[in-house]
Amino acid sequence: MSERSAAARQGDPIRIVLVDLLGGVTSYALDLTALEAFQRRGAELLWLESALPGATPLGVEASVPSRRVRHEWPGENAFAVLRRMQRAQGPGRGALVANEFFGLAFGARYGAGAPLVQILHGDIPFYYRLAEEFEPWVDAFVAVSERVAKETARRLPRRVDDVHHLPTGVPLPARLRTPVSGPLRLVYSGRIERNKGVLDLPAIDRRLRRDGVQAIWSVIGSGPDEAALRRGFDAEAKVAFTGAQSPDACRALLPDHDVLVLPSYGEGLPLSLLEAMGAGLVPVVSDLESGIREVVDDGVNGWLARPGQPDDFAVAIARLHHRRDRLEECSRAAAERVRTHHSLRERGEAWLDLISDLEERPPRQKPIWRRGPSRLDRPWLPNWVVRGVRRLAR
């Protein structure tokens, strides 16, 4: 290890910028920073809290120092938010890890030679466009699946060597699912929004009941489409909504279920999938060209179904209901897959190795980031002017 890297390890923390909302990246960052290796190295979280009406902070406690910045963007100048982030950050110039716009923009504007790492956790155009936009400033692109890594490398052919496939890891559970007789226990865990396919859950339930399959549901999470989902379930549905849960509380609930139902329309490598499989739940999930196919072996440790086709999900669930011996075989295979390939401790070491390698490199020459997402997002425009113009435009 070089003297520079050793000094960085001793004095400069790894900073992770998070949006204070329920999501896989947020949960994963909390898990990583809870590891002893991360705490020895030094880690800090910089939380972005929206002050706009309707925004509900996650409100979890982290095991490392945390700093919070509130904002009203897009009602204010993005550069005003970045300046508050600069004032909030602690001393030192350690590596910065981000997955959303403000974290990347902050690293590009105020990184001062520190490595900037982008997490690409979703196989959707938005995150690839961020990678393209901030390519001159990002030192390493971390993809959670082979599919995302290949697509990132295709879009950034000059940066192929800087694209890294680091699969997500999860804590190994304190207990595994216990088989029970009676209705099948189904669970959805995650943000409640349309692109996650949650509005297909009531149709899956109705098809199961038409086919004589008894099932009870738990919906763990919250989100903008929760009211629509509640309306979708009819009076005969047996469903319980738990609301948003902390990552630890969510993991504690999972072993009380049999099957994870995830009918998403777009994913990278869902943390909820790994957590559920680790606890022995059998996943019935969308067949997406993403990290899902890299983890779920159809018919062996779970079942794949066509997104947007509730009947496909119902048929797979009914198969598990009628063949409880098959359910148990898949359950054991699912838990083994996570134990052997997605241990949080091993994934954390891979992250620290990558950051150490970046710190040993000579700093890259980077331009100063000056241009925000709109003409009103400019470093020289007073925030009160931007607020006023955007208020009048509503």
KAMO-V810686 format. One line per field, one symbol per residue. phi: phi as a letter, one per 40 degrees, with the letter a starting at -180 (. if undefined). burial: 1 if it has 24 or more other ideal C-beta (glycine too) atoms within 12 Angstrom, else 0. A space follows every 50 residues. Layout:
phi->???
burial->???
This chain:
phi->.cccccccccbbccbbcbccbciccccccccccccdcccccgabbbcbbc ccdgcbccgbcccbdbbbbcabcccbcdcccccccccccccgbcdbbabb dccccccccbcfgcdbbbcbbbcbddcccccccbdcbccabbbcacdccc cccccbccbdcbcbcbdcbbccccabdbcbchdccbabbiccadccgccc cccccccccccgccabbbbbhaicbccccdcccccccbbbbcgcbcdccc cccdccbbbcbbcccaabbccccccccccgcccbbccbcacdccbccdgb bibbbccgbdccccccccdcccbcccdcccccccccdcccbbcccccccc ccccccccccccdccbcccbbccacccbccccccccdccccccc
burial->00001001100111111111111111111111111011001111111111 00000001010101111110111111111111011101100011111111 11111111111011111111111000110111011111111111111111 11101100100111111111111001101000011111111110111111 11111111100010111111111011001101100010101101101001 10111111111111111111111111111111111111011111110100 11111110010111111111100001100111111011101111011101 11011101100000000010010001101000100100010000
